[in-house]
Amino acid sequence: MLACHVVPGSNVVELTLDGAVSKDDFDRARTALESVIAERGHVCVLKHVRSLGSFPLTRVVADLEFALRHMTDVARMAIVVERPWMEHVSRLLVHVVPCEARIFDVDEIDDARDWLCSWDHPDELADGHVDTFHVTA
């Protein structure tokens, strides 16, 4: 399941991954992200990874295509993990995303939300591209 929640009045979208992701789940998340990007020009994403399930190859390809098309539209990404091994995998991810990214433990989910909501630097985006690359944990 991939649950999606747009924080009202903000550019923050929360995605909660818990097991396998259906096509409908993916489509709802894609629609929400694209709506925020269209309205605000950029999005801050909280990815809460509870558990990982199987992903058909077609879903992986669709996810990669979406990520490549919108990677410069993401201003900040907070990755919230529940298991130590997920943190190690997430550390690899933060090195390839062209935005400011941080990893948070599940106990710090409110800190992750606060950090995303505190982003207010549209001047850091040039022509829709993120000019800075930060990795913090």
N, CA, C and O atoms as CSV, one atom per row, in Angstrom:
chain,resi,resn,atom,element,x,y,z
A,1,MET,N,N,0.835,-1.176,0.000
A,1,MET,CA,C,0.000,0.000,0.000
A,1,MET,C,C,0.881,1.240,0.000
A,1,MET,O,O,1.908,1.291,0.676
A,2,LEU,N,N,0.467,2.222,-0.757
A,2,LEU,CA,C,1.106,3.531,-0.771
A,2,LEU,C,C,0.034,4.555,-0.468
A,2,LEU,O,O,-0.803,4.867,-1.316
A,3,ALA,N,N,0.066,5.079,0.755
A,3,ALA,CA,C,-0.899,6.109,1.147
A,3,ALA,C,C,-0.290,7.468,0.846
A,3,ALA,O,O,0.918,7.668,0.976
A,4,CYS,N,N,-1.137,8.391,0.445
A,4,CYS,CA,C,-0.675,9.719,0.051
A,4,CYS,C,C,-1.523,10.778,0.751
A,4,CYS,O,O,-2.749,10.678,0.797
A,5,HIS,N,N,-0.851,11.791,1.293
A,5,HIS,CA,C,-1.555,12.881,1.976
A,5,HIS,C,C,-0.873,14.198,1.619
A,5,HIS,O,O,0.328,14.363,1.831
A,6,VAL,N,N,-1.645,15.123,1.081
A,6,VAL,CA,C,-1.143,16.473,0.806
A,6,VAL,C,C,-1.455,17.323,2.026
A,6,VAL,O,O,-2.609,17.414,2.443
A,7,VAL,N,N,-0.436,17.943,2.598
A,7,VAL,CA,C,-0.642,18.801,3.760
A,7,VAL,C,C,-1.305,20.089,3.266
A,7,VAL,O,O,-0.717,20.818,2.466
A,8,PRO,N,N,-2.528,20.377,3.738
A,8,PRO,CA,C,-3.264,21.548,3.251
A,8,PRO,C,C,-2.473,22.841,3.406
A,8,PRO,O,O,-1.818,23.073,4.422
A,9,GLY,N,N,-2.551,23.682,2.367
A,9,GLY,CA,C,-1.920,24.990,2.405
A,9,GLY,C,C,-0.404,24.957,2.330
A,9,GLY,O,O,0.252,25.940,2.676
A,10,SER,N,N,0.165,23.841,1.881
A,10,SER,CA,C,1.623,23.739,1.818
A,10,SER,C,C,2.034,23.048,0.526
A,10,SER,O,O,1.199,22.666,-0.294
A,11,ASN,N,N,3.336,22.900,0.371
A,11,ASN,CA,C,3.872,22.159,-0.769
A,11,ASN,C,C,4.361,20.780,-0.326
A,11,ASN,O,O,5.170,20.159,-1.016
A,12,VAL,N,N,3.876,20.301,0.820
A,12,VAL,CA,C,4.332,19.032,1.394
A,12,VAL,C,C,3.368,17.897,1.046
A,12,VAL,O,O,2.154,18.009,1.218
A,13,VAL,N,N,3.954,16.796,0.549
A,13,VAL,CA,C,3.198,15.579,0.274
A,13,VAL,C,C,3.837,14.463,1.085
A,13,VAL,O,O,5.045,14.240,1.013
A,14,GLU,N,N,3.005,13.760,1.863
A,14,GLU,CA,C,3.475,12.624,2.648
A,14,GLU,C,C,3.083,11.331,1.947
A,14,GLU,O,O,1.919,11.117,1.608
A,15,LEU,N,N,4.079,10.474,1.738
A,15,LEU,CA,C,3.857,9.159,1.144
A,15,LEU,C,C,4.232,8.111,2.176
A,15,LEU,O,O,5.340,8.141,2.713
A,16,THR,N,N,3.331,7.192,2.460
A,16,THR,CA,C,3.602,6.117,3.413
A,16,THR,C,C,3.571,4.800,2.665
A,16,THR,O,O,2.542,4.397,2.121
A,17,LEU,N,N,4.713,4.138,2.648
A,17,LEU,CA,C,4.869,2.867,1.950
A,17,LEU,C,C,4.810,1.736,2.956
A,17,LEU,O,O,5.601,1.684,3.899
A,18,ASP,N,N,3.863,0.828,2.748
A,18,ASP,CA,C,3.700,-0.307,3.651
A,18,ASP,C,C,3.316,-1.534,2.826
A,18,ASP,O,O,2.135,-1.822,2.636
A,19,GLY,N,N,4.317,-2.244,2.344
A,19,GLY,CA,C,4.075,-3.434,1.537
A,19,GLY,C,C,4.035,-3.139,0.059
A,19,GLY,O,O,4.642,-2.179,-0.415
A,20,ALA,N,N,3.317,-3.970,-0.663
A,20,ALA,CA,C,3.221,-3.843,-2.123
A,20,ALA,C,C,2.431,-2.596,-2.504
A,20,ALA,O,O,1.562,-2.142,-1.759
A,21,VAL,N,N,2.745,-2.058,-3.665
A,21,VAL,CA,C,2.083,-0.853,-4.163
A,21,VAL,C,C,1.255,-1.220,-5.385
A,21,VAL,O,O,1.773,-1.778,-6.353
A,22,SER,N,N,-0.037,-0.903,-5.333
A,22,SER,CA,C,-0.911,-1.186,-6.471
A,22,SER,C,C,-0.797,-0.061,-7.495
A,22,SER,O,O,-0.270,1.012,-7.201
A,23,LYS,N,N,-1.297,-0.321,-8.694
A,23,LYS,CA,C,-1.303,0.696,-9.742
A,23,LYS,C,C,-2.150,1.891,-9.291
A,23,LYS,O,O,-1.775,3.039,-9.531
A,24,ASP,N,N,-3.282,1.631,-8.645
A,24,ASP,CA,C,-4.135,2.720,-8.161
A,24,ASP,C,C,-3.416,3.565,-7.114
A,24,ASP,O,O,-3.512,4.792,-7.132
A,25,ASP,N,N,-2.691,2.907,-6.195
A,25,ASP,CA,C,-1.908,3.640,-5.191
A,25,ASP,C,C,-0.916,4.570,-5.880
A,25,ASP,O,O,-0.827,5.756,-5.561
A,26,PHE,N,N,-0.171,4.006,-6.832
A,26,PHE,CA,C,0.847,4.776,-7.548
A,26,PHE,C,C,0.211,5.946,-8.292
A,26,PHE,O,O,0.722,7.065,-8.245
A,27,ASP,N,N,-0.898,5.692,-8.974
A,27,ASP,CA,C,-1.565,6.750,-9.740
A,27,ASP,C,C,-2.058,7.874,-8.836
A,27,ASP,O,O,-1.943,9.047,-9.191
A,28,ARG,N,N,-2.612,7.523,-7.657
A,28,ARG,CA,C,-3.067,8.562,-6.712
A,28,ARG,C,C,-1.893,9.407,-6.231
A,28,ARG,O,O,-2.000,10.631,-6.154
A,29,ALA,N,N,-0.781,8.766,-5.910
A,29,ALA,CA,C,0.398,9.511,-5.442
A,29,ALA,C,C,0.939,10.406,-6.552
A,29,ALA,O,O,1.277,11.565,-6.308
A,30,ARG,N,N,1.021,9.876,-7.761
A,30,ARG,CA,C,1.526,10.666,-8.895
A,30,ARG,C,C,0.641,11.885,-9.128
A,30,ARG,O,O,1.144,12.986,-9.352
A,31,THR,N,N,-0.672,11.693,-9.076
A,31,THR,CA,C,-1.605,12.804,-9.280
A,31,THR,C,C,-1.425,13.870,-8.202
A,31,THR,O,O,-1.400,15.062,-8.507
A,32,ALA,N,N,-1.300,13.450,-6.953
A,32,ALA,CA,C,-1.116,14.412,-5.855
A,32,ALA,C,C,0.185,15.191,-6.017
A,32,ALA,O,O,0.198,16.413,-5.871
A,33,LEU,N,N,1.265,14.500,-6.314
A,33,LEU,CA,C,2.557,15.170,-6.488
A,33,LEU,C,C,2.515,16.149,-7.652
A,33,LEU,O,O,2.983,17.281,-7.532
A,34,GLU,N,N,1.957,15.717,-8.779
A,34,GLU,CA,C,1.892,16.608,-9.942
A,34,GLU,C,C,0.993,17.805,-9.694
A,34,GLU,O,O,1.256,18.888,-10.217
A,35,SER,N,N,-0.066,17.634,-8.905
A,35,SER,CA,C,-0.954,18.759,-8.576
A,35,SER,C,C,-0.221,19.814,-7.754
A,35,SER,O,O,-0.341,21.011,-8.016
A,36,VAL,N,N,0.544,19.361,-6.753
A,36,VAL,CA,C,1.311,20.300,-5.925
A,36,VAL,C,C,2.368,20.996,-6.771
A,36,VAL,O,O,2.555,22.207,-6.648
A,37,ILE,N,N,3.055,20.257,-7.621
A,37,ILE,CA,C,4.084,20.850,-8.480
A,37,ILE,C,C,3.454,21.894,-9.403
A,37,ILE,O,O,4.006,22.981,-9.572
A,38,ALA,N,N,2.312,21.578,-9.996
A,38,ALA,CA,C,1.635,22.517,-10.894
A,38,ALA,C,C,1.191,23.774,-10.156
A,38,ALA,O,O,1.273,24.878,-10.694
A,39,GLU,N,N,0.723,23.605,-8.925
A,39,GLU,CA,C,0.216,24.742,-8.145
A,39,GLU,C,C,1.333,25.578,-7.531
A,39,GLU,O,O,1.243,26.805,-7.496
A,40,ARG,N,N,2.388,24.916,-7.044
A,40,ARG,CA,C,3.416,25.608,-6.264
A,40,ARG,C,C,4.785,25.673,-6.932
A,40,ARG,O,O,5.662,26.404,-6.472
A,41,GLY,N,N,4.977,24.924,-8.003
A,41,GLY,CA,C,6.253,24.947,-8.701
A,41,GLY,C,C,7.280,23.959,-8.182
A,41,GLY,O,O,8.265,23.668,-8.860
A,42,HIS,N,N,7.061,23.453,-7.007
A,42,HIS,CA,C,7.973,22.488,-6.395
A,42,HIS,C,C,7.219,21.747,-5.292
A,42,HIS,O,O,6.125,22.148,-4.894
A,43,VAL,N,N,7.814,20.670,-4.809
A,43,VAL,CA,C,7.178,19.872,-3.770
A,43,VAL,C,C,8.236,19.440,-2.759
A,43,VAL,O,O,9.393,19.222,-3.117
A,44,CYS,N,N,7.838,19.318,-1.508
A,44,CYS,CA,C,8.661,18.717,-0.459
A,44,CYS,C,C,7.993,17.390,-0.108
A,44,CYS,O,O,6.787,17.340,0.134
A,45,VAL,N,N,8.780,16.321,-0.082
A,45,VAL,CA,C,8.218,14.982,0.047
A,45,VAL,C,C,8.689,14.311,1.329
A,45,VAL,O,O,9.883,14.287,1.627
A,46,LEU,N,N,7.742,13.767,2.083
A,46,LEU,CA,C,8.055,12.912,3.218
A,46,LEU,C,C,7.757,11.490,2.779
A,46,LEU,O,O,6.614,11.166,2.456
A,47,LYS,N,N,8.775,10.637,2.763
A,47,LYS,CA,C,8.593,9.221,2.433
A,47,LYS,C,C,8.750,8.427,3.719
A,47,LYS,O,O,9.849,8.315,4.261
A,48,HIS,N,N,7.648,7.878,4.200
A,48,HIS,CA,C,7.657,7.065,5.409
A,48,HIS,C,C,7.638,5.606,4.973
A,48,HIS,O,O,6.630,5.113,4.469
A,49,VAL,N,N,8.742,4.931,5.167
A,49,VAL,CA,C,8.876,3.541,4.728
A,49,VAL,C,C,8.639,2.633,5.928
A,49,VAL,O,O,9.505,2.482,6.789
A,50,ARG,N,N,7.453,2.030,5.972
A,50,ARG,CA,C,7.124,1.087,7.048
A,50,ARG,C,C,7.613,-0.310,6.701
A,50,ARG,O,O,8.232,-0.990,7.520
A,51,SER,N,N,7.321,-0.729,5.467
A,51,SER,CA,C,7.796,-2.027,4.986
A,51,SER,C,C,7.805,-2.005,3.469
A,51,SER,O,O,7.109,-1.208,2.841
A,52,LEU,N,N,8.590,-2.879,2.899
A,52,LEU,CA,C,8.681,-2.986,1.449
A,52,LEU,C,C,8.033,-4.281,0.998
A,52,LEU,O,O,8.209,-5.330,1.619
A,53,GLY,N,N,7.285,-4.197,-0.080
A,53,GLY,CA,C,6.672,-5.375,-0.667
A,53,GLY,C,C,7.186,-5.571,-2.075
A,53,GLY,O,O,8.138,-4.914,-2.497
A,54,SER,N,N,6.562,-6.463,-2.789
A,54,SER,CA,C,6.997,-6.732,-4.159
A,54,SER,C,C,6.505,-5.612,-5.086
A,54,SER,O,O,5.468,-4.992,-4.850
A,55,PHE,N,N,7.277,-5.380,-6.133
A,55,PHE,CA,C,6.947,-4.377,-7.132
A,55,PHE,C,C,7.087,-5.010,-8.509
A,55,PHE,O,O,8.174,-5.472,-8.856
A,56,PRO,N,N,6.018,-5.044,-9.305
A,56,PRO,CA,C,6.163,-5.542,-10.672
A,56,PRO,C,C,7.124,-4.639,-11.445
A,56,PRO,O,O,7.214,-3.444,-11.166
A,57,LEU,N,N,7.825,-5.195,-12.393
A,57,LEU,CA,C,8.790,-4.432,-13.178
A,57,LEU,C,C,8.150,-3.214,-13.832
A,57,LEU,O,O,8.779,-2.161,-13.929
A,58,THR,N,N,6.912,-3.348,-14.279
A,58,THR,CA,C,6.240,-2.211,-14.919
A,58,THR,C,C,6.071,-1.051,-13.941
A,58,THR,O,O,6.160,0.109,-14.343
A,59,ARG,N,N,5.830,-1.345,-12.669
A,59,ARG,CA,C,5.679,-0.300,-11.654
A,59,ARG,C,C,7.019,0.365,-11.365
A,59,ARG,O,O,7.089,1.579,-11.177
A,60,VAL,N,N,8.078,-0.432,-11.332
A,60,VAL,CA,C,9.427,0.111,-11.114
A,60,VAL,C,C,9.790,1.057,-12.249
A,60,VAL,O,O,10.312,2.145,-12.008
A,61,VAL,N,N,9.518,0.651,-13.485
A,61,VAL,CA,C,9.820,1.496,-14.647
A,61,VAL,C,C,8.996,2.782,-14.591
A,61,VAL,O,O,9.528,3.866,-14.828
A,62,ALA,N,N,7.715,2.672,-14.283
A,62,ALA,CA,C,6.853,3.856,-14.188
A,62,ALA,C,C,7.343,4.798,-13.096
A,62,ALA,O,O,7.326,6.016,-13.278
A,63,ASP,N,N,7.777,4.253,-11.970
A,63,ASP,CA,C,8.294,5.063,-10.868
A,63,ASP,C,C,9.573,5.782,-11.293
A,63,ASP,O,O,9.738,6.967,-11.005
A,64,LEU,N,N,10.466,5.087,-11.965
A,64,LEU,CA,C,11.707,5.714,-12.432
A,64,LEU,C,C,11.429,6.810,-13.455
A,64,LEU,O,O,12.046,7.874,-13.408
A,65,GLU,N,N,10.512,6.557,-14.370
A,65,GLU,CA,C,10.157,7.582,-15.357
A,65,GLU,C,C,9.607,8.826,-14.669
A,65,GLU,O,O,9.977,9.949,-15.012
A,66,PHE,N,N,8.727,8.621,-13.703
A,66,PHE,CA,C,8.151,9.745,-12.964
A,66,PHE,C,C,9.251,10.501,-12.221
A,66,PHE,O,O,9.303,11.731,-12.265
A,67,ALA,N,N,10.125,9.767,-11.544
A,67,ALA,CA,C,11.206,10.385,-10.767
A,67,ALA,C,C,12.131,11.196,-11.677
A,67,ALA,O,O,12.523,12.306,-11.319
A,68,LEU,N,N,12.478,10.666,-12.826
A,68,LEU,CA,C,13.362,11.390,-13.745
A,68,LEU,C,C,12.682,12.643,-14.300
A,68,LEU,O,O,13.322,13.684,-14.446
A,69,ARG,N,N,11.401,12.544,-14.605
A,69,ARG,CA,C,10.671,13.684,-15.161
A,69,ARG,C,C,10.518,14.812,-14.132
A,69,ARG,O,O,10.487,15.987,-14.498
A,70,HIS,N,N,10.423,14.454,-12.851
A,70,HIS,CA,C,10.137,15.469,-11.826
A,70,HIS,C,C,11.258,15.658,-10.802
A,70,HIS,O,O,11.052,16.336,-9.795
A,71,MET,N,N,12.421,15.084,-11.032
A,71,MET,CA,C,13.454,15.141,-9.998
A,71,MET,C,C,13.890,16.563,-9.664
A,71,MET,O,O,14.320,16.819,-8.539
A,72,THR,N,N,13.790,17.479,-10.598
A,72,THR,CA,C,14.174,18.853,-10.293
A,72,THR,C,C,13.028,19.651,-9.677
A,72,THR,O,O,13.201,20.824,-9.346
A,73,ASP,N,N,11.873,19.034,-9.521
A,73,ASP,CA,C,10.728,19.701,-8.904
A,73,ASP,C,C,10.649,19.448,-7.399
A,73,ASP,O,O,9.809,20.032,-6.714
A,74,VAL,N,N,11.518,18.580,-6.886
A,74,VAL,CA,C,11.518,18.251,-5.462
A,74,VAL,C,C,12.544,19.146,-4.765
A,74,VAL,O,O,13.733,19.105,-5.081
A,75,ALA,N,N,12.070,19.953,-3.813
A,75,ALA,CA,C,12.948,20.871,-3.096
A,75,ALA,C,C,13.615,20.195,-1.904
A,75,ALA,O,O,14.804,20.396,-1.658
A,76,ARG,N,N,12.858,19.403,-1.173
A,76,ARG,CA,C,13.375,18.675,-0.010
A,76,ARG,C,C,12.717,17.308,0.061
A,76,ARG,O,O,11.578,17.115,-0.364
A,77,MET,N,N,13.475,16.363,0.612
A,77,MET,CA,C,12.929,15.026,0.816
A,77,MET,C,C,13.333,14.535,2.200
A,77,MET,O,O,14.513,14.520,2.547
A,78,ALA,N,N,12.346,14.137,2.975
A,78,ALA,CA,C,12.586,13.525,4.286
A,78,ALA,C,C,12.204,12.054,4.164
A,78,ALA,O,O,11.092,11.717,3.760
A,79,ILE,N,N,13.146,11.189,4.520
A,79,ILE,CA,C,12.893,9.754,4.472
A,79,ILE,C,C,12.812,9.255,5.906
A,79,ILE,O,O,13.783,9.344,6.657
A,80,VAL,N,N,11.663,8.735,6.279
A,80,VAL,CA,C,11.431,8.236,7.634
A,80,VAL,C,C,11.455,6.715,7.580
A,80,VAL,O,O,10.690,6.093,6.843
A,81,VAL,N,N,12.344,6.128,8.373
A,81,VAL,CA,C,12.521,4.669,8.337
A,81,VAL,C,C,12.182,4.053,9.692
A,81,VAL,O,O,12.316,4.691,10.736
A,82,GLU,N,N,11.742,2.803,9.647
A,82,GLU,CA,C,11.357,2.101,10.873
A,82,GLU,C,C,12.319,0.990,11.253
A,82,GLU,O,O,12.260,0.474,12.369
A,83,ARG,N,N,13.201,0.618,10.340
A,83,ARG,CA,C,14.140,-0.474,10.623
A,83,ARG,C,C,15.551,-0.040,10.253
A,83,ARG,O,O,15.737,0.681,9.273
A,84,PRO,N,N,16.549,-0.469,11.026
A,84,PRO,CA,C,17.927,-0.042,10.754
A,84,PRO,C,C,18.408,-0.337,9.336
A,84,PRO,O,O,19.113,0.484,8.750
A,85,TRP,N,N,18.044,-1.489,8.770
A,85,TRP,CA,C,18.524,-1.796,7.423
A,85,TRP,C,C,17.959,-0.825,6.398
A,85,TRP,O,O,18.600,-0.560,5.381
A,86,MET,N,N,16.754,-0.284,6.654
A,86,MET,CA,C,16.161,0.683,5.734
A,86,MET,C,C,16.961,1.979,5.722
A,86,MET,O,O,17.050,2.655,4.697
A,87,GLU,N,N,17.538,2.318,6.863
A,87,GLU,CA,C,18.358,3.521,6.920
A,87,GLU,C,C,19.568,3.387,6.002
A,87,GLU,O,O,19.937,4.346,5.323
A,88,HIS,N,N,20.188,2.214,5.974
A,88,HIS,CA,C,21.356,2.000,5.116
A,88,HIS,C,C,20.980,2.129,3.640
A,88,HIS,O,O,21.706,2.743,2.858
A,89,VAL,N,N,19.850,1.551,3.269
A,89,VAL,CA,C,19.382,1.661,1.888
A,89,VAL,C,C,19.059,3.119,1.561
A,89,VAL,O,O,19.376,3.600,0.473
A,90,SER,N,N,18.427,3.817,2.505
A,90,SER,CA,C,18.052,5.214,2.289
A,90,SER,C,C,19.271,6.111,2.142
A,90,SER,O,O,19.230,7.098,1.407
A,91,ARG,N,N,20.351,5.779,2.831
A,91,ARG,CA,C,21.581,6.568,2.699
A,91,ARG,C,C,22.103,6.546,1.262
A,91,ARG,O,O,22.691,7.523,0.798
A,92,LEU,N,N,21.889,5.439,0.564
A,92,LEU,CA,C,22.269,5.385,-0.850
A,92,LEU,C,C,21.389,6.329,-1.667
A,92,LEU,O,O,21.872,7.028,-2.558
A,93,LEU,N,N,20.098,6.342,-1.357
A,93,LEU,CA,C,19.162,7.183,-2.093
A,93,LEU,C,C,19.492,8.660,-1.956
A,93,LEU,O,O,19.434,9.393,-2.943
A,94,VAL,N,N,19.837,9.112,-0.761
A,94,VAL,CA,C,20.066,10.542,-0.584
A,94,VAL,C,C,21.282,11.032,-1.370
A,94,VAL,O,O,21.457,12.237,-1.549
A,95,HIS,N,N,22.107,10.126,-1.831
A,95,HIS,CA,C,23.266,10.524,-2.634
A,95,HIS,C,C,22.935,10.695,-4.106
A,95,HIS,O,O,23.762,11.202,-4.864
A,96,VAL,N,N,21.750,10.285,-4.527
A,96,VAL,CA,C,21.401,10.396,-5.945
A,96,VAL,C,C,20.246,11.355,-6.212
A,96,VAL,O,O,19.930,11.627,-7.370
A,97,VAL,N,N,19.622,11.863,-5.178
A,97,VAL,CA,C,18.539,12.820,-5.402
A,97,VAL,C,C,19.126,14.230,-5.449
A,97,VAL,O,O,19.945,14.589,-4.603
A,98,PRO,N,N,18.712,15.028,-6.431
A,98,PRO,CA,C,19.271,16.379,-6.565
A,98,PRO,C,C,18.522,17.401,-5.717
A,98,PRO,O,O,18.102,18.447,-6.211
A,99,CYS,N,N,18.361,17.084,-4.443
A,99,CYS,CA,C,17.693,18.010,-3.539
A,99,CYS,C,C,18.255,17.795,-2.141
A,99,CYS,O,O,19.013,16.858,-1.892
A,100,GLU,N,N,17.872,18.667,-1.257
A,100,GLU,CA,C,18.264,18.509,0.136
A,100,GLU,C,C,17.469,17.338,0.700
A,100,GLU,O,O,16.240,17.324,0.628
A,101,ALA,N,N,18.171,16.357,1.260
A,101,ALA,CA,C,17.505,15.158,1.760
A,101,ALA,C,C,18.048,14.794,3.135
A,101,ALA,O,O,19.239,14.941,3.407
A,102,ARG,N,N,17.161,14.320,3.988
A,102,ARG,CA,C,17.540,13.875,5.329
A,102,ARG,C,C,16.815,12.586,5.665
A,102,ARG,O,O,15.713,12.320,5.184
A,103,ILE,N,N,17.464,11.796,6.504
A,103,ILE,CA,C,16.875,10.555,6.989
A,103,ILE,C,C,16.482,10.751,8.443
A,103,ILE,O,O,17.254,11.282,9.242
A,104,PHE,N,N,15.278,10.318,8.777
A,104,PHE,CA,C,14.767,10.443,10.136
A,104,PHE,C,C,14.319,9.070,10.624
A,104,PHE,O,O,13.805,8.263,9.850
A,105,ASP,N,N,14.518,8.815,11.902
A,105,ASP,CA,C,13.981,7.618,12.535
A,105,ASP,C,C,12.481,7.827,12.727
A,105,ASP,O,O,12.017,8.966,12.778
A,106,VAL,N,N,11.730,6.752,12.832
A,106,VAL,CA,C,10.280,6.858,12.975
A,106,VAL,C,C,9.895,7.702,14.198
A,106,VAL,O,O,8.858,8.366,14.186
A,107,ASP,N,N,10.713,7.681,15.239
A,107,ASP,CA,C,10.432,8.505,16.426
A,107,ASP,C,C,10.572,9.996,16.133
A,107,ASP,O,O,10.130,10.826,16.927
A,108,GLU,N,N,11.177,10.340,15.008
A,108,GLU,CA,C,11.427,11.740,14.659
A,108,GLU,C,C,10.518,12.219,13.522
A,108,GLU,O,O,10.831,13.210,12.862
A,109,ILE,N,N,9.414,11.538,13.290
A,109,ILE,CA,C,8.559,11.884,12.152
A,109,ILE,C,C,8.023,13.314,12.252
A,109,ILE,O,O,7.876,13.987,11.231
A,110,ASP,N,N,7.732,13.781,13.452
A,110,ASP,CA,C,7.275,15.162,13.600
A,110,ASP,C,C,8.394,16.148,13.268
A,110,ASP,O,O,8.133,17.214,12.711
A,111,ASP,N,N,9.631,15.802,13.602
A,111,ASP,CA,C,10.775,16.639,13.221
A,111,ASP,C,C,10.907,16.685,11.700
A,111,ASP,O,O,11.215,17.731,11.129
A,112,ALA,N,N,10.675,15.551,11.049
A,112,ALA,CA,C,10.741,15.500,9.584
A,112,ALA,C,C,9.680,16.419,8.982
A,112,ALA,O,O,9.956,17.161,8.040
A,113,ARG,N,N,8.479,16.365,9.525
A,113,ARG,CA,C,7.401,17.239,9.031
A,113,ARG,C,C,7.753,18.713,9.236
A,113,ARG,O,O,7.567,19.534,8.338
A,114,ASP,N,N,8.260,19.037,10.421
A,114,ASP,CA,C,8.652,20.426,10.703
A,114,ASP,C,C,9.734,20.897,9.746
A,114,ASP,O,O,9.685,22.023,9.249
A,115,TRP,N,N,10.721,20.027,9.484
A,115,TRP,CA,C,11.817,20.384,8.592
A,115,TRP,C,C,11.298,20.659,7.179
A,115,TRP,O,O,11.713,21.624,6.537
A,116,LEU,N,N,10.387,19.805,6.699
A,116,LEU,CA,C,9.831,20.025,5.360
A,116,LEU,C,C,9.012,21.303,5.298
A,116,LEU,O,O,9.129,22.071,4.343
A,117,CYS,N,N,8.187,21.535,6.307
A,117,CYS,CA,C,7.324,22.718,6.316
A,117,CYS,C,C,8.110,24.012,6.484
A,117,CYS,O,O,7.608,25.092,6.172
A,118,SER,N,N,9.340,23.907,6.975
A,118,SER,CA,C,10.152,25.113,7.175
A,118,SER,C,C,10.834,25.571,5.899
A,118,SER,O,O,11.423,26.651,5.878
A,119,TRP,N,N,10.770,24.776,4.829
A,119,TRP,CA,C,11.429,25.170,3.581
A,119,TRP,C,C,10.683,26.333,2.966
A,119,TRP,O,O,9.486,26.250,2.690
A,120,ASP,N,N,11.403,27.410,2.755
A,120,ASP,CA,C,10.802,28.602,2.174
A,120,ASP,C,C,11.876,29.364,1.414
A,120,ASP,O,O,12.139,30.536,1.686
A,121,HIS,N,N,12.488,28.681,0.462
A,121,HIS,CA,C,13.593,29.298,-0.263
A,121,HIS,C,C,13.417,29.148,-1.767
A,121,HIS,O,O,14.234,28.492,-2.413
A,122,PRO,N,N,12.378,29.734,-2.339
A,122,PRO,CA,C,12.197,29.598,-3.786
A,122,PRO,C,C,13.358,30.187,-4.577
A,122,PRO,O,O,13.547,29.846,-5.745
A,123,ASP,N,N,14.145,31.076,-3.948
A,123,ASP,CA,C,15.306,31.629,-4.640
A,123,ASP,C,C,16.391,30.572,-4.863
A,123,ASP,O,O,17.285,30.773,-5.684
A,124,GLU,N,N,16.322,29.440,-4.137
A,124,GLU,CA,C,17.285,28.363,-4.356
A,124,GLU,C,C,16.949,27.562,-5.597
A,124,GLU,O,O,17.757,26.756,-6.058
A,125,LEU,N,N,15.763,27.779,-6.138
A,125,LEU,CA,C,15.360,27.078,-7.352
A,125,LEU,C,C,15.571,28.011,-8.534
A,125,LEU,O,O,15.014,29.108,-8.575
A,126,ALA,N,N,16.361,27.582,-9.472
A,126,ALA,CA,C,16.596,28.371,-10.675
A,126,ALA,C,C,15.959,27.643,-11.847
A,126,ALA,O,O,16.341,26.516,-12.161
A,127,ASP,N,N,14.986,28.281,-12.497
A,127,ASP,CA,C,14.284,27.648,-13.611
A,127,ASP,C,C,13.731,26.281,-13.237
A,127,ASP,O,O,13.703,25.372,-14.067
A,128,GLY,N,N,13.293,26.133,-11.995
A,128,GLY,CA,C,12.708,24.878,-11.564
A,128,GLY,C,C,13.717,23.830,-11.165
A,128,GLY,O,O,13.332,22.698,-10.874
A,129,HIS,N,N,14.986,24.160,-11.139
A,129,HIS,CA,C,16.014,23.187,-10.782
A,129,HIS,C,C,16.573,23.483,-9.401
A,129,HIS,O,O,16.763,24.640,-9.027
A,130,VAL,N,N,16.830,22.444,-8.665
A,130,VAL,CA,C,17.432,22.597,-7.349
A,130,VAL,C,C,18.924,22.768,-7.546
A,130,VAL,O,O,19.575,21.911,-8.144
A,131,ASP,N,N,19.473,23.865,-7.049
A,131,ASP,CA,C,20.885,24.151,-7.253
A,131,ASP,C,C,21.769,23.611,-6.157
A,131,ASP,O,O,22.991,23.588,-6.306
A,132,THR,N,N,21.183,23.177,-5.059
A,132,THR,CA,C,21.997,22.685,-3.960
A,132,THR,C,C,21.782,21.198,-3.746
A,132,THR,O,O,20.722,20.663,-4.071
A,133,PHE,N,N,22.769,20.546,-3.210
A,133,PHE,CA,C,22.681,19.118,-2.928
A,133,PHE,C,C,23.257,18.909,-1.544
A,133,PHE,O,O,24.459,19.075,-1.334
A,134,HIS,N,N,22.422,18.552,-0.616
A,134,HIS,CA,C,22.859,18.354,0.771
A,134,HIS,C,C,22.480,16.971,1.243
A,134,HIS,O,O,21.417,16.458,0.893
A,135,VAL,N,N,23.323,16.378,2.019
A,135,VAL,CA,C,22.994,15.105,2.648
A,135,VAL,C,C,23.249,15.262,4.136
A,135,VAL,O,O,24.368,15.539,4.566
A,136,THR,N,N,22.205,15.083,4.904
A,136,THR,CA,C,22.338,15.144,6.345
A,136,THR,C,C,21.561,13.988,6.946
A,136,THR,O,O,20.590,13.493,6.373
A,137,ALA,N,N,22.014,13.576,8.107
A,137,ALA,CA,C,21.288,12.492,8.767
A,137,ALA,C,C,21.300,12.735,10.259
A,137,ALA,O,O,20.744,11.942,11.019
